[in-house]
Amino acid sequence: LLAAALLRLAPRRHVFVGAVHHIAADGWSMGVFVREIAALYRARVEGRPAGLPPLPIQYVDFARWQRQALAGGEAAAGAAAREAPEDRAVRAAGRR
């Protein structure tokens, strides 16, 4: 889902090439990825620490939130919203 390479064109000239499957990242995520890679690269070239800010949330936090939401019945509420009367009326009209 992710492939990357750093190509050396000359002793002090390089190109970073990357490909990400569309299911693994969206446009917003890719913007974050590119900004952070650029910041890490600049810091490395300048010989200083990267200084990326700590992440406000980790994946484990999201997973915990998701488990709590599912245990609290939000999944059932979402299913009920998909079965709204307007939805049935549209489907019924499309069958004519």
C-alpha positions as CSV (number, residue, x, y, z in Angstrom):
1,L,0.0,0.0,0.0
2,L,3.0,2.3,0.4
3,A,6.2,2.3,-1.7
4,A,9.0,4.8,-1.3
5,A,12.5,5.4,-2.5
6,L,15.3,8.0,-2.3
7,L,17.1,8.2,-5.5
8,R,20.6,9.7,-5.7
9,L,21.1,11.7,-8.8
10,A,24.5,13.1,-7.8
11,P,26.5,13.3,-4.6
12,R,24.4,16.1,-3.2
13,R,21.2,15.8,-5.3
14,H,18.4,13.4,-4.4
15,V,14.8,12.8,-5.3
16,F,12.2,11.2,-3.0
17,V,9.7,9.1,-4.9
18,G,6.6,7.7,-3.2
19,A,3.3,6.0,-4.1
20,V,0.4,5.3,-1.7
21,H,-2.7,3.4,-2.6
22,H,-5.8,5.5,-2.5
23,I,-7.4,3.3,0.2
24,A,-4.5,4.0,2.6
25,A,-4.5,7.8,2.5
26,D,-6.7,10.7,1.5
27,G,-5.7,14.1,0.2
28,W,-5.6,15.7,3.6
29,S,-3.4,12.9,5.0
30,M,-1.1,13.1,2.1
31,G,-0.7,16.9,2.7
32,V,0.3,16.2,6.3
33,F,2.7,13.4,5.2
34,V,4.4,15.6,2.6
35,R,4.8,18.5,5.1
36,E,6.2,16.3,7.8
37,I,8.7,14.6,5.4
38,A,9.8,18.0,4.2
39,A,10.3,19.2,7.8
40,L,12.3,16.1,8.7
41,Y,14.4,16.5,5.6
42,R,15.1,20.1,6.3
43,A,16.1,19.4,9.9
44,R,18.4,16.6,8.8
45,V,20.1,18.7,6.2
46,E,20.5,21.6,8.7
47,G,21.8,19.2,11.4
48,R,19.1,19.9,13.9
49,P,16.3,18.0,15.6
50,A,13.1,17.8,13.6
51,G,11.0,19.4,16.2
52,L,7.7,18.0,15.0
53,P,4.9,18.7,17.4
54,P,3.7,15.7,19.5
55,L,0.5,14.2,18.1
56,P,-2.6,15.2,20.0
57,I,-4.2,11.8,19.5
58,Q,-2.7,8.3,18.9
59,Y,-4.4,5.5,17.1
60,V,-5.0,3.7,20.4
61,D,-7.1,6.7,21.5
62,F,-9.2,6.5,18.3
63,A,-9.6,2.7,18.8
64,R,-10.7,3.2,22.4
65,W,-13.2,5.9,21.3
66,Q,-14.6,3.6,18.6
67,R,-15.0,0.7,21.0
68,Q,-16.9,2.9,23.4
69,A,-19.1,4.3,20.7
70,L,-20.0,0.9,19.4
71,A,-20.7,-0.4,22.9
72,G,-22.9,2.6,23.5
73,G,-25.2,1.8,20.6
74,E,-24.0,4.5,18.1
75,A,-23.7,1.8,15.5
76,A,-27.3,0.9,15.9
77,A,-28.3,4.6,15.7
78,G,-26.3,4.9,12.4
79,A,-28.1,1.9,11.0
80,A,-31.5,3.4,11.9
81,A,-30.5,6.7,10.2
82,R,-29.8,4.7,7.0
83,E,-33.2,3.3,7.1
84,A,-34.9,6.7,7.2
85,P,-38.4,6.9,5.5
86,E,-37.0,9.3,2.9
87,D,-34.5,6.6,1.9
88,R,-37.2,4.0,1.5
89,A,-39.3,6.4,-0.6
90,V,-36.4,7.1,-3.0
91,R,-35.7,3.4,-3.4
92,A,-39.4,2.6,-4.0
93,A,-39.6,5.4,-6.6
94,G,-36.6,4.0,-8.4
95,R,-38.2,0.6,-8.9
96,R,-41.0,1.8,-11.1
